[in-house]
Amino acid sequence: MKAHAVYMSAHQMASYERVGERFANQINIPLSAGSVRDFNEEAYNKPA
């Protein structure tokens, strides 16, 4: 789930809010914009 949210926000350039809306509407998982931001930060800081 985290990887998909990061992909949507980083590669598809969807806003954090839009990513959260899509998760809520399509797969019934509420996701806040803050969570999406945290997921992106975690992915950015993760060593390769």
Secondary structure, 3 states (H helix, E strand, C coil): CHHHHHHHHHCCCCCHHHHHHHHHHHHCCCCCHHHHHHHHHHHHHCCC
